[in-house]
Every structure is written in C-alpha cells, then in structure tokens.
Amino acid sequence: MKIAADVIPEFEKLFRQKLQLNNCKLKKKRQENNYEIITPARDVFLMYWCEFPEINLIYQPIGIRTKQTLVYEKAIRDHINFCVTSIQGKSHSTVASVEQEN
C-alpha cells in the first residue's frame, strides 16, 4: 500500500463524498487521525485509527439510539470499507476491516 501520508487524503476525500450521499457531515478533529461524523438524525460517531487502514468507529451515546441510528452506522461502515477497498485496489493490497468498539 502507498505511504499513509499519500493515502489518507485520498481516503478522506472519497469518504466525504460517500457521506454526502447520506447527508452526513465529517469533521476533522484537532487530534491526528480523529474525525467526528454527524448524521441528519443528530447521531454522532467518532472515527479514528492508529495504523491506517485499521479504522475504528464508535457511536457516541448523546441521545437515544434508534433504528435509524443502526441504519446510519451500517451505511458509514459500508462507506469506510468501500473507500479503503477502493484505495487499496489501486495499490493491490489486502482489504482492511472496520473494528467496532462500544
């Protein structure tokens, strides 16, 4: 796989495009490799990684977790997997997984 410094901006751009399809917003946090994803239902997810492409996604229990929250969570995980796979396909590497933490 390409050097992470080259891959991360490419991943971020593609991931932002995918999130826009679901009207979700992606905010880059001050801490390196940390992002906040906000859904139209006001759900908040934190996405981060120590070693790209091993990405973690955590739901932030700000409000009530609904069926819609689960729909958005699945869509976000699918978008992450699609973006990582797409980038890795360009560099002929293996597929990464999105790890879940509660």
A tleap script that builds the chain and sets N, CA, C and O, in Angstrom:
source leaprc.protein.ff14SB
mol = sequence {
  NMET LYS ILE ALA ALA ASP VAL ILE PRO GLU
  PHE GLU LYS LEU PHE ARG GLN LYS LEU GLN
  LEU ASN ASN CYS LYS LEU LYS LYS LYS ARG
  GLN GLU ASN ASN TYR GLU ILE ILE THR PRO
  ALA ARG ASP VAL PHE LEU MET TYR TRP CYS
  GLU PHE PRO GLU ILE ASN LEU ILE TYR GLN
  PRO ILE GLY ILE ARG THR LYS GLN THR LEU
  VAL TYR GLU LYS ALA ILE ARG ASP HIE ILE
  ASN PHE CYS VAL THR SER ILE GLN GLY LYS
  SER HIE SER THR VAL ALA SER VAL GLU GLN
  GLU CASN
}
set mol.1.N position { 0.843 -1.184 0.000 }
set mol.1.CA position { 0.000 0.000 0.000 }
set mol.1.C position { 0.884 1.242 0.000 }
set mol.1.O position { 2.006 1.218 0.506 }
set mol.2.N position { 0.371 2.317 -0.568 }
set mol.2.CA position { 1.114 3.569 -0.587 }
set mol.2.C position { 1.408 4.038 0.831 }
set mol.2.O position { 0.813 3.552 1.792 }
set mol.3.N position { 2.312 4.968 0.950 }
set mol.3.CA position { 2.600 5.560 2.241 }
set mol.3.C position { 1.328 6.224 2.756 }
set mol.3.O position { 0.600 6.862 1.996 }
set mol.4.N position { 1.066 6.069 4.061 }
set mol.4.CA position { -0.171 6.587 4.659 }
set mol.4.C position { -0.378 8.072 4.389 }
set mol.4.O position { -1.514 8.513 4.211 }
set mol.5.N position { 0.692 8.842 4.356 }
set mol.5.CA position { 0.566 10.281 4.109 }
set mol.5.C position { -0.050 10.554 2.739 }
set mol.5.O position { -0.719 11.570 2.556 }
set mol.6.N position { 0.166 9.671 1.791 }
set mol.6.CA position { -0.417 9.823 0.459 }
set mol.6.C position { -1.850 9.285 0.402 }
set mol.6.O position { -2.693 9.825 -0.314 }
set mol.7.N position { -2.111 8.242 1.145 }
set mol.7.CA position { -3.382 7.537 1.079 }
set mol.7.C position { -4.474 8.230 1.889 }
set mol.7.O position { -5.626 8.267 1.456 }
set mol.8.N position { -4.142 8.771 3.034 }
set mol.8.CA position { -5.144 9.344 3.928 }
set mol.8.C position { -5.932 10.484 3.276 }
set mol.8.O position { -7.160 10.486 3.367 }
set mol.9.N position { -5.280 11.452 2.625 }
set mol.9.CA position { -6.073 12.498 1.959 }
set mol.9.C position { -7.002 11.941 0.868 }
set mol.9.O position { -8.112 12.437 0.673 }
set mol.10.N position { -6.540 10.927 0.178 }
set mol.10.CA position { -7.361 10.287 -0.852 }
set mol.10.C position { -8.562 9.590 -0.216 }
set mol.10.O position { -9.679 9.678 -0.725 }
set mol.11.N position { -8.325 8.898 0.898 }
set mol.11.CA position { -9.405 8.240 1.632 }
set mol.11.C position { -10.405 9.277 2.130 }
set mol.11.O position { -11.614 9.108 1.968 }
set mol.12.N position { -9.902 10.349 2.735 }
set mol.12.CA position { -10.771 11.381 3.309 }
set mol.12.C position { -11.658 12.014 2.242 }
set mol.12.O position { -12.844 12.245 2.479 }
set mol.13.N position { -11.099 12.293 1.086 }
set mol.13.CA position { -11.877 12.909 0.004 }
set mol.13.C position { -13.000 11.972 -0.462 }
set mol.13.O position { -14.150 12.390 -0.597 }
set mol.14.N position { -12.659 10.722 -0.702 }
set mol.14.CA position { -13.647 9.745 -1.157 }
set mol.14.C position { -14.699 9.492 -0.072 }
set mol.14.O position { -15.885 9.366 -0.374 }
set mol.15.N position { -14.265 9.419 1.182 }
set mol.15.CA position { -15.188 9.174 2.287 }
set mol.15.C position { -16.167 10.342 2.457 }
set mol.15.O position { -17.353 10.124 2.707 }
set mol.16.N position { -15.680 11.563 2.325 }
set mol.16.CA position { -16.562 12.742 2.410 }
set mol.16.C position { -17.635 12.684 1.322 }
set mol.16.O position { -18.802 12.981 1.576 }
set mol.17.N position { -17.232 12.301 0.115 }
set mol.17.CA position { -18.187 12.206 -0.988 }
set mol.17.C position { -19.267 11.172 -0.669 }
set mol.17.O position { -20.449 11.408 -0.923 }
set mol.18.N position { -18.866 10.035 -0.117 }
set mol.18.CA position { -19.820 8.984 0.220 }
set mol.18.C position { -20.775 9.440 1.329 }
set mol.18.O position { -21.977 9.180 1.266 }
set mol.19.N position { -20.232 10.122 2.344 }
set mol.19.CA position { -21.077 10.584 3.445 }
set mol.19.C position { -22.100 11.605 2.985 }
set mol.19.O position { -23.212 11.648 3.511 }
set mol.20.N position { -21.739 12.427 2.010 }
set mol.20.CA position { -22.666 13.427 1.493 }
set mol.20.C position { -23.907 12.782 0.890 }
set mol.20.O position { -24.981 13.382 0.887 }
set mol.21.N position { -23.765 11.569 0.382 }
set mol.21.CA position { -24.910 10.848 -0.169 }
set mol.21.C position { -25.961 10.579 0.907 }
set mol.21.O position { -27.151 10.487 0.605 }
set mol.22.N position { -25.525 10.452 2.155 }
set mol.22.CA position { -26.425 10.214 3.283 }
set mol.22.C position { -26.672 11.484 4.102 }
set mol.22.O position { -27.213 11.424 5.206 }
set mol.23.N position { -26.274 12.624 3.553 }
set mol.23.CA position { -26.423 13.911 4.246 }
set mol.23.C position { -25.733 13.938 5.606 }
set mol.23.O position { -26.197 14.607 6.529 }
set mol.24.N position { -24.628 13.211 5.725 }
set mol.24.CA position { -23.840 13.206 6.953 }
set mol.24.C position { -22.688 14.200 6.815 }
set mol.24.O position { -22.226 14.495 5.713 }
set mol.25.N position { -22.243 14.702 7.955 }
set mol.25.CA position { -21.134 15.656 7.956 }
set mol.25.C position { -19.911 15.018 8.602 }
set mol.25.O position { -20.023 14.283 9.583 }
set mol.26.N position { -18.749 15.308 8.042 }
set mol.26.CA position { -17.487 14.803 8.565 }
set mol.26.C position { -16.671 15.982 9.056 }
set mol.26.O position { -16.372 16.905 8.299 }
set mol.27.N position { -16.312 15.942 10.334 }
set mol.27.CA position { -15.483 16.996 10.916 }
set mol.27.C position { -14.162 16.390 11.353 }
set mol.27.O position { -14.130 15.390 12.071 }
set mol.28.N position { -13.086 16.996 10.918 }
set mol.28.CA position { -11.764 16.543 11.337 }
set mol.28.C position { -11.470 17.159 12.696 }
set mol.28.O position { -11.595 18.371 12.871 }
set mol.29.N position { -11.082 16.338 13.651 }
set mol.29.CA position { -10.776 16.812 14.995 }
set mol.29.C position { -9.324 17.297 15.038 }
set mol.29.O position { -8.537 17.011 14.136 }
set mol.30.N position { -8.989 18.020 16.075 }
set mol.30.CA position { -7.629 18.546 16.217 }
set mol.30.C position { -6.601 17.422 16.347 }
set mol.30.O position { -5.491 17.519 15.823 }
set mol.31.N position { -6.980 16.368 17.044 }
set mol.31.CA position { -6.057 15.252 17.226 }
set mol.31.C position { -5.912 14.504 15.897 }
set mol.31.O position { -6.892 14.292 15.183 }
set mol.32.N position { -4.702 14.116 15.584 }
set mol.32.CA position { -4.410 13.459 14.307 }
set mol.32.C position { -5.214 12.166 14.149 }
set mol.32.O position { -5.355 11.385 15.090 }
set mol.33.N position { -5.730 11.964 12.951 }
set mol.33.CA position { -6.471 10.754 12.578 }
set mol.33.C position { -7.754 10.552 13.381 }
set mol.33.O position { -8.159 9.414 13.622 }
set mol.34.N position { -8.388 11.630 13.792 }
set mol.34.CA position { -9.650 11.582 14.523 }
set mol.34.C position { -10.688 12.424 13.791 }
set mol.34.O position { -10.433 13.568 13.413 }
set mol.35.N position { -11.862 11.833 13.601 }
set mol.35.CA position { -12.934 12.501 12.882 }
set mol.35.C position { -14.235 12.310 13.642 }
set mol.35.O position { -14.405 11.338 14.378 }
set mol.36.N position { -15.146 13.247 13.454 }
set mol.36.CA position { -16.483 13.158 14.021 }
set mol.36.C position { -17.461 13.123 12.851 }
set mol.36.O position { -17.376 13.940 11.934 }
set mol.37.N position { -18.381 12.179 12.893 }
set mol.37.CA position { -19.390 12.046 11.850 }
set mol.37.C position { -20.741 12.339 12.495 }
set mol.37.O position { -21.109 11.726 13.497 }
set mol.38.N position { -21.476 13.283 11.908 }
set mol.38.CA position { -22.782 13.666 12.436 }
set mol.38.C position { -23.836 13.340 11.375 }
set mol.38.O position { -23.728 13.764 10.224 }
set mol.39.N position { -24.855 12.581 11.783 }
set mol.39.CA position { -25.918 12.186 10.862 }
set mol.39.C position { -27.043 13.209 10.906 }
set mol.39.O position { -27.094 14.027 11.825 }
set mol.40.N position { -27.948 13.178 9.927 }
set mol.40.CA position { -29.106 14.081 9.955 }
set mol.40.C position { -29.983 13.868 11.198 }
set mol.40.O position { -30.694 14.781 11.618 }
set mol.41.N position { -29.933 12.674 11.781 }
set mol.41.CA position { -30.710 12.374 12.986 }
set mol.41.C position { -29.971 12.838 14.248 }
set mol.41.O position { -30.395 12.537 15.364 }
set mol.42.N position { -28.878 13.564 14.070 }
set mol.42.CA position { -28.055 14.114 15.156 }
set mol.42.C position { -27.298 13.048 15.939 }
set mol.42.O position { -26.877 13.287 17.071 }
set mol.43.N position { -27.123 11.870 15.340 }
set mol.43.CA position { -26.258 10.857 15.936 }
set mol.43.C position { -24.820 11.277 15.689 }
set mol.43.O position { -24.510 11.901 14.674 }
set mol.44.N position { -23.945 10.931 16.623 }
set mol.44.CA position { -22.533 11.278 16.486 }
set mol.44.C position { -21.705 10.002 16.581 }
set mol.44.O position { -21.877 9.192 17.492 }
set mol.45.N position { -20.805 9.846 15.620 }
set mol.45.CA position { -19.873 8.728 15.612 }
set mol.45.C position { -18.464 9.298 15.574 }
set mol.45.O position { -18.215 10.315 14.928 }
set mol.46.N position { -17.545 8.640 16.267 }
set mol.46.CA position { -16.142 9.006 16.196 }
set mol.46.C position { -15.430 7.948 15.370 }
set mol.46.O position { -15.644 6.750 15.556 }
set mol.47.N position { -14.590 8.396 14.466 }
set mol.47.CA position { -13.810 7.510 13.621 }
set mol.47.C position { -12.342 7.869 13.834 }
set mol.47.O position { -11.969 9.042 13.801 }
set mol.48.N position { -11.514 6.851 14.051 }
set mol.48.CA position { -10.087 7.105 14.242 }
set mol.48.C position { -9.286 5.863 13.872 }
set mol.48.O position { -9.833 4.774 13.697 }
set mol.49.N position { -7.989 6.057 13.760 }
set mol.49.CA position { -7.096 4.932 13.528 }
set mol.49.C position { -5.718 5.263 14.087 }
set mol.49.O position { -5.302 6.420 14.145 }
set mol.50.N position { -5.031 4.205 14.495 }
set mol.50.CA position { -3.633 4.327 14.909 }
set mol.50.C position { -2.750 3.984 13.718 }
set mol.50.O position { -1.781 4.681 13.416 }
set mol.51.N position { -3.112 2.887 13.047 }
set mol.51.CA position { -2.402 2.481 11.840 }
set mol.51.C position { -3.426 2.310 10.723 }
set mol.51.O position { -4.220 1.370 10.731 }
set mol.52.N position { -3.396 3.216 9.782 }
set mol.52.CA position { -4.307 3.131 8.650 }
set mol.52.C position { -3.968 1.876 7.869 }
set mol.52.O position { -2.782 1.637 7.643 }
set mol.53.N position { -4.894 1.075 7.450 }
set mol.53.CA position { -6.331 1.239 7.326 }
set mol.53.C position { -7.155 0.528 8.398 }
set mol.53.O position { -8.314 0.201 8.143 }
set mol.54.N position { -6.611 0.280 9.568 }
set mol.54.CA position { -7.379 -0.341 10.656 }
set mol.54.C position { -8.183 0.751 11.355 }
set mol.54.O position { -7.714 1.373 12.309 }
set mol.55.N position { -9.384 0.970 10.872 }
set mol.55.CA position { -10.216 2.101 11.293 }
set mol.55.C position { -11.230 1.659 12.344 }
set mol.55.O position { -11.878 0.621 12.210 }
set mol.56.N position { -11.351 2.463 13.382 }
set mol.56.CA position { -12.318 2.214 14.453 }
set mol.56.C position { -13.460 3.212 14.330 }
set mol.56.O position { -13.252 4.382 14.009 }
set mol.57.N position { -14.663 2.732 14.589 }
set mol.57.CA position { -15.850 3.596 14.562 }
set mol.57.C position { -16.597 3.378 15.868 }
set mol.57.O position { -16.926 2.247 16.227 }
set mol.58.N position { -16.863 4.477 16.579 }
set mol.58.CA position { -17.522 4.402 17.876 }
set mol.58.C position { -18.752 5.307 17.867 }
set mol.58.O position { -18.680 6.467 17.462 }
set mol.59.N position { -19.872 4.765 18.316 }
set mol.59.CA position { -21.094 5.554 18.473 }
set mol.59.C position { -20.991 6.330 19.780 }
set mol.59.O position { -20.634 5.767 20.814 }
set mol.60.N position { -21.301 7.609 19.735 }
set mol.60.CA position { -21.294 8.449 20.931 }
set mol.60.C position { -22.720 8.554 21.458 }
set mol.60.O position { -23.573 9.148 20.798 }
set mol.61.N position { -22.996 7.997 22.617 }
set mol.61.CA position { -24.369 7.986 23.149 }
set mol.61.C position { -24.807 9.352 23.663 }
set mol.61.O position { -24.897 9.567 24.871 }
set mol.62.N position { -25.078 10.267 22.745 }
set mol.62.CA position { -25.512 11.618 23.103 }
set mol.62.C position { -27.020 11.631 23.330 }
set mol.62.O position { -27.509 12.260 24.268 }
set mol.63.N position { -27.744 10.938 22.475 }
set mol.63.CA position { -29.202 10.891 22.584 }
set mol.63.C position { -29.659 9.454 22.698 }
set mol.63.O position { -28.961 8.604 23.251 }
set mol.64.N position { -30.832 9.199 22.171 }
set mol.64.CA position { -31.407 7.859 22.196 }
set mol.64.C position { -31.000 7.135 20.919 }
set mol.64.O position { -31.161 7.662 19.818 }
set mol.65.N position { -30.476 5.935 21.071 }
set mol.65.CA position { -30.087 5.124 19.916 }
set mol.65.C position { -31.349 4.499 19.334 }
set mol.65.O position { -32.052 3.755 20.017 }
set mol.66.N position { -31.632 4.802 18.073 }
set mol.66.CA position { -32.858 4.337 17.425 }
set mol.66.C position { -32.529 3.377 16.292 }
set mol.66.O position { -31.362 3.095 16.019 }
set mol.67.N position { -33.576 2.879 15.635 }
set mol.67.CA position { -33.372 2.026 14.455 }
set mol.67.C position { -32.651 2.816 13.370 }
set mol.67.O position { -31.837 2.265 12.629 }
set mol.68.N position { -32.953 4.109 13.278 }
set mol.68.CA position { -32.299 4.961 12.274 }
set mol.68.C position { -30.795 5.057 12.542 }
set mol.68.O position { -29.996 5.115 11.607 }
set mol.69.N position { -30.414 5.074 13.819 }
set mol.69.CA position { -29.001 5.109 14.191 }
set mol.69.C position { -28.291 3.888 13.621 }
set mol.69.O position { -27.191 3.995 13.078 }
set mol.70.N position { -28.924 2.733 13.748 }
set mol.70.CA position { -28.329 1.498 13.232 }
set mol.70.C position { -28.193 1.531 11.715 }
set mol.70.O position { -27.224 1.009 11.164 }
set mol.71.N position { -29.156 2.140 11.047 }
set mol.71.CA position { -29.100 2.271 9.591 }
set mol.71.C position { -27.905 3.147 9.192 }
set mol.71.O position { -27.144 2.802 8.288 }
set mol.72.N position { -27.754 4.276 9.878 }
set mol.72.CA position { -26.621 5.159 9.581 }
set mol.72.C position { -25.290 4.489 9.912 }
set mol.72.O position { -24.321 4.629 9.166 }
set mol.73.N position { -25.240 3.764 11.023 }
set mol.73.CA position { -23.999 3.096 11.406 }
set mol.73.C position { -23.578 2.086 10.343 }
set mol.73.O position { -22.407 2.015 9.969 }
set mol.74.N position { -24.545 1.305 9.860 }
set mol.74.CA position { -24.230 0.326 8.811 }
set mol.74.C position { -23.764 1.035 7.543 }
set mol.74.O position { -22.804 0.599 6.908 }
set mol.75.N position { -24.433 2.117 7.170 }
set mol.75.CA position { -24.051 2.853 5.963 }
set mol.75.C position { -22.639 3.431 6.102 }
set mol.75.O position { -21.848 3.374 5.160 }
set mol.76.N position { -22.325 3.983 7.272 }
set mol.76.CA position { -20.995 4.554 7.485 }
set mol.76.C position { -19.932 3.467 7.411 }
set mol.76.O position { -18.889 3.665 6.788 }
set mol.77.N position { -20.181 2.321 8.037 }
set mol.77.CA position { -19.218 1.206 7.977 }
set mol.77.C position { -19.037 0.731 6.528 }
set mol.77.O position { -17.920 0.441 6.098 }
set mol.78.N position { -20.134 0.656 5.793 }
set mol.78.CA position { -20.047 0.260 4.382 }
set mol.78.C position { -19.233 1.280 3.577 }
set mol.78.O position { -18.441 0.903 2.712 }
set mol.79.N position { -19.430 2.563 3.863 }
set mol.79.CA position { -18.669 3.606 3.169 }
set mol.79.C position { -17.182 3.504 3.495 }
set mol.79.O position { -16.339 3.647 2.609 }
set mol.80.N position { -16.862 3.259 4.755 }
set mol.80.CA position { -15.458 3.112 5.150 }
set mol.80.C position { -14.835 1.943 4.403 }
set mol.80.O position { -13.764 2.077 3.812 }
set mol.81.N position { -15.506 0.801 4.429 }
set mol.81.CA position { -14.979 -0.385 3.741 }
set mol.81.C position { -14.827 -0.143 2.245 }
set mol.81.O position { -13.823 -0.538 1.653 }
set mol.82.N position { -15.816 0.504 1.629 }
set mol.82.CA position { -15.750 0.792 0.197 }
set mol.82.C position { -14.541 1.678 -0.112 }
set mol.82.O position { -13.788 1.404 -1.046 }
set mol.83.N position { -14.361 2.738 0.676 }
set mol.83.CA position { -13.272 3.689 0.416 }
set mol.83.C position { -11.906 3.039 0.600 }
set mol.83.O position { -11.003 3.238 -0.213 }
set mol.84.N position { -11.757 2.263 1.670 }
set mol.84.CA position { -10.475 1.583 1.914 }
set mol.84.C position { -10.204 0.578 0.804 }
set mol.84.O position { -9.092 0.515 0.279 }
set mol.85.N position { -11.207 -0.202 0.448 }
set mol.85.CA position { -11.053 -1.197 -0.613 }
set mol.85.C position { -10.719 -0.532 -1.936 }
set mol.85.O position { -9.870 -1.019 -2.683 }
set mol.86.N position { -11.381 0.573 -2.228 }
set mol.86.CA position { -11.135 1.304 -3.467 }
set mol.86.C position { -9.696 1.807 -3.538 }
set mol.86.O position { -9.037 1.675 -4.570 }
set mol.87.N position { -9.219 2.376 -2.452 }
set mol.87.CA position { -7.846 2.891 -2.415 }
set mol.87.C position { -6.847 1.743 -2.484 }
set mol.87.O position { -5.840 1.833 -3.186 }
set mol.88.N position { -7.126 0.668 -1.756 }
set mol.88.CA position { -6.223 -0.471 -1.770 }
set mol.88.C position { -6.221 -1.162 -3.130 }
set mol.88.O position { -5.208 -1.724 -3.546 }
set mol.89.N position { -7.347 -1.119 -3.811 }
set mol.89.CA position { -7.417 -1.719 -5.143 }
set mol.89.C position { -6.458 -1.044 -6.102 }
set mol.89.O position { -5.933 -1.675 -7.020 }
set mol.90.N position { -6.234 0.238 -5.885 }
set mol.90.CA position { -5.299 0.974 -6.724 }
set mol.90.C position { -3.855 0.570 -6.446 }
set mol.90.O position { -2.988 0.677 -7.313 }
set mol.91.N position { -3.609 0.097 -5.205 }
set mol.91.CA position { -2.233 -0.259 -4.856 }
set mol.91.C position { -2.050 -1.765 -4.656 }
set mol.91.O position { -0.992 -2.204 -4.205 }
set mol.92.N position { -3.084 -2.564 -4.991 }
set mol.92.CA position { -3.022 -4.029 -4.935 }
set mol.92.C position { -2.690 -4.552 -3.548 }
set mol.92.O position { -1.812 -5.403 -3.399 }
set mol.93.N position { -3.382 -4.053 -2.529 }
set mol.93.CA position { -3.174 -4.551 -1.156 }
set mol.93.C position { -4.406 -5.287 -0.680 }
set mol.93.O position { -5.389 -5.419 -1.408 }
set mol.94.N position { -4.342 -5.765 0.549 }
set mol.94.CA position { -5.459 -6.520 1.119 }
set mol.94.C position { -6.505 -5.580 1.677 }
set mol.94.O position { -6.252 -4.395 1.896 }
set mol.95.N position { -7.693 -6.136 1.904 }
set mol.95.CA position { -8.819 -5.355 2.410 }
set mol.95.C position { -8.697 -5.185 3.910 }
set mol.95.O position { -8.365 -6.139 4.614 }
set mol.96.N position { -8.959 -3.997 4.408 }
set mol.96.CA position { -8.930 -3.717 5.837 }
set mol.96.C position { -10.315 -3.914 6.430 }
set mol.96.O position { -11.314 -3.931 5.711 }
set mol.97.N position { -10.364 -4.058 7.706 }
set mol.97.CA position { -11.657 -4.211 8.359 }
set mol.97.C position { -11.912 -3.001 9.242 }
set mol.97.O position { -10.992 -2.320 9.694 }
set mol.98.N position { -13.190 -2.763 9.468 }
set mol.98.CA position { -13.591 -1.681 10.356 }
set mol.98.C position { -13.915 -2.336 11.687 }
set mol.98.O position { -14.849 -3.132 11.782 }
set mol.99.N position { -13.156 -2.006 12.702 }
set mol.99.CA position { -13.363 -2.597 14.013 }
set mol.99.C position { -14.385 -1.783 14.776 }
set mol.99.O position { -14.429 -0.557 14.672 }
set mol.100.N position { -15.208 -2.482 15.546 }
set mol.100.CA position { -16.261 -1.833 16.303 }
set mol.100.C position { -15.885 -1.824 17.772 }
set mol.100.O position { -15.413 -2.823 18.314 }
set mol.101.N position { -16.101 -0.681 18.407 }
set mol.101.CA position { -15.903 -0.552 19.837 }
set mol.101.C position { -17.169 0.023 20.433 }
set mol.101.O position { -17.820 0.865 19.814 }
set mol.102.N position { -17.522 -0.412 21.606 }
set mol.102.CA position { -18.707 0.121 22.286 }
set mol.102.C position { -18.310 0.757 23.586 }
set mol.102.O position { -19.165 1.266 24.311 }
savepdb mol mol.pdb
quit
